[in-house]
Structures are given as structure tokens and as C-alpha cells.
Amino acid sequence: MKKTTYDTVYDIIVVGAGHAGIEASLAGARMGCRVLLLTGNLDTVGYMSCNPAVGGLAKGHLVREIDALGGQMAKATDHAGIHFRRLNTNKGPAVRGNRAQCDRVMYRTYMKGAIEQQEHIDLKQATVTSIIAD
């Protein structure tokens, strides 16, 4: 198996460019760290599952926390949202939640653009087979 080395020294290396990997990379870069974001396929950065929902009763709380910390997921949802709904409106406030359905291609394109436009992030296609900690 061929080993890949990079000329740049990175402060943070993130493996995977899904929701969490994108948010981690952006947060690190915005703090001034040099970030390497590795993904198995450059065409699937920010890829959403077959149910492209953001929010809901459980994940909605997490999305709001990410948004409060300057994250990108809510911005991408605002950009790519095609259906917005308030859940459990006939029940008490503790079980209500917002959920958005997104256009999967538009969401993915927006998130990849956010990564590519952010300073201090290098996005590379690679498969990580081992981690050597020093």
C-alpha cells in the first residue's frame, strides 16, 4: 500500500467530510489552525443520506448549538431547504422541534464551497488505513 506524505505540517487532521468533519474542519481553520480534511471521495463532501432532513426533536437541538457556535449546517440548510416544518405543535413546548428537508445536491455543493473558500483548510481525497500517534 502506497503511503502519502504532505509537505505541509498540519495542526489538525480530520478524517471524513460529513456533517461533523466539515464543522470540525471549519472550526479549526477559523481559529487559525492549519487543517487537513481527508475524504474518501471529493464528490461526496457534505453528502446527505436518502432522508435529507436537518433538525427534528433530537438533532434539532444539536443543530441550534452548532449554529450558536458559528457552525455551517444551519446556514447550508437555509440555503438548500425545500420544506420547513414545526413538529408536535399540538403538544407542549418541550417536545416541539423544527425540521427542514434539503435539496441534497444543493446542500452538498454549498458545504463543499464553504470548505474550499475557507482559509487554512486543505481538502484531499485519500483513504486512511492507519494512524500513527507520536
PLY file of the C-alpha trace (Angstrom):
ply
format ascii 1.0
element vertex 134
property float x
property float y
property float z
element edge 133
property int vertex1
property int vertex2
end_header
0.00 0.00 0.00
1.34 3.40 -1.01
1.89 5.89 1.80
1.08 9.52 1.12
3.02 12.30 2.74
2.28 16.00 2.64
4.75 18.88 2.59
2.59 20.96 4.92
2.60 20.42 8.68
-1.00 20.40 9.94
-2.31 21.32 13.37
-5.48 19.29 12.83
-6.24 16.34 10.56
-9.91 15.47 10.13
-10.91 12.15 8.58
-14.30 12.26 6.90
-16.18 15.14 5.29
-19.69 14.56 6.58
-21.55 16.93 8.91
-19.14 16.52 11.84
-15.96 16.54 9.75
-16.97 19.72 7.96
-17.86 21.50 11.21
-14.63 20.36 12.89
-12.52 21.50 9.93
-14.19 24.88 9.69
-13.94 25.47 13.45
-10.23 24.64 13.48
-9.45 26.79 10.46
-11.43 29.73 11.84
-9.29 29.52 14.98
-6.20 29.87 12.78
-5.13 26.23 12.76
-3.81 24.60 9.61
-6.32 21.84 8.79
-6.16 18.82 6.50
-9.61 17.38 5.70
-9.45 13.89 4.20
-12.36 12.25 2.42
-12.72 9.03 0.51
-14.40 10.84 -2.38
-14.28 14.56 -3.19
-17.70 14.30 -4.84
-19.38 13.30 -1.57
-18.25 16.13 0.70
-21.33 17.09 2.74
-23.31 14.14 1.35
-26.74 13.71 2.93
-28.48 10.38 3.38
-31.60 9.34 1.49
-33.63 11.30 4.08
-32.10 14.77 3.79
-33.61 16.13 6.99
-31.90 18.60 9.28
-33.42 19.13 12.69
-36.20 17.25 14.37
-36.72 16.51 18.03
-33.22 15.28 18.85
-30.93 16.57 16.12
-32.64 19.98 16.05
-31.15 20.83 19.45
-27.67 19.90 18.21
-28.12 21.96 15.03
-29.07 25.01 17.11
-26.00 24.55 19.31
-23.73 24.28 16.26
-25.37 27.40 14.83
-24.85 29.32 18.10
-21.14 28.46 17.91
-20.84 29.77 14.34
-21.26 26.47 12.52
-22.20 25.96 8.90
-25.01 23.37 9.00
-27.87 25.79 9.66
-26.58 28.20 7.00
-26.44 25.37 4.47
-29.96 24.34 5.48
-31.24 27.88 5.00
-29.62 27.84 1.55
-30.77 24.37 0.44
-34.04 23.97 2.37
-37.07 22.98 0.32
-39.57 22.18 3.09
-39.67 23.53 6.64
-41.94 22.16 9.34
-42.58 22.66 13.04
-43.12 19.27 14.71
-45.56 18.45 17.54
-47.29 21.82 17.54
-50.29 20.28 19.30
-48.10 19.18 22.24
-46.17 21.03 24.92
-43.09 23.18 24.20
-40.66 20.53 25.49
-41.44 18.20 22.57
-41.71 20.70 19.73
-38.99 20.95 17.14
-38.11 22.38 13.77
-37.19 20.18 10.84
-36.12 21.06 7.32
-35.85 18.88 4.25
-32.99 19.92 1.99
-32.13 19.56 -1.64
-29.29 17.05 -1.29
-27.22 18.32 -4.24
-27.60 21.98 -3.27
-26.63 21.22 0.35
-23.56 19.24 -0.69
-22.47 21.93 -3.16
-22.87 24.66 -0.53
-20.88 22.75 2.10
-18.07 21.86 -0.29
-17.89 25.52 -1.32
-17.66 26.59 2.32
-14.69 24.25 2.80
-12.97 25.35 -0.40
-13.38 29.06 0.39
-12.17 28.82 3.98
-8.54 29.76 4.51
-6.24 27.26 6.26
-8.07 24.11 5.04
-6.63 21.65 2.53
-9.21 19.18 1.21
-7.71 15.94 -0.12
-9.09 12.65 -1.35
-7.45 9.76 0.50
-8.17 6.60 2.38
-6.84 6.45 5.93
-5.72 2.92 6.81
-3.78 3.63 9.98
-2.97 6.39 12.41
0.50 6.82 13.87
0.50 8.96 17.01
3.79 10.38 18.17
0 1
1 2
2 3
3 4
4 5
5 6
6 7
7 8
8 9
9 10
10 11
11 12
12 13
13 14
14 15
15 16
16 17
17 18
18 19
19 20
20 21
21 22
22 23
23 24
24 25
25 26
26 27
27 28
28 29
29 30
30 31
31 32
32 33
33 34
34 35
35 36
36 37
37 38
38 39
39 40
40 41
41 42
42 43
43 44
44 45
45 46
46 47
47 48
48 49
49 50
50 51
51 52
52 53
53 54
54 55
55 56
56 57
57 58
58 59
59 60
60 61
61 62
62 63
63 64
64 65
65 66
66 67
67 68
68 69
69 70
70 71
71 72
72 73
73 74
74 75
75 76
76 77
77 78
78 79
79 80
80 81
81 82
82 83
83 84
84 85
85 86
86 87
87 88
88 89
89 90
90 91
91 92
92 93
93 94
94 95
95 96
96 97
97 98
98 99
99 100
100 101
101 102
102 103
103 104
104 105
105 106
106 107
107 108
108 109
109 110
110 111
111 112
112 113
113 114
114 115
115 116
116 117
117 118
118 119
119 120
120 121
121 122
122 123
123 124
124 125
125 126
126 127
127 128
128 129
129 130
130 131
131 132
132 133
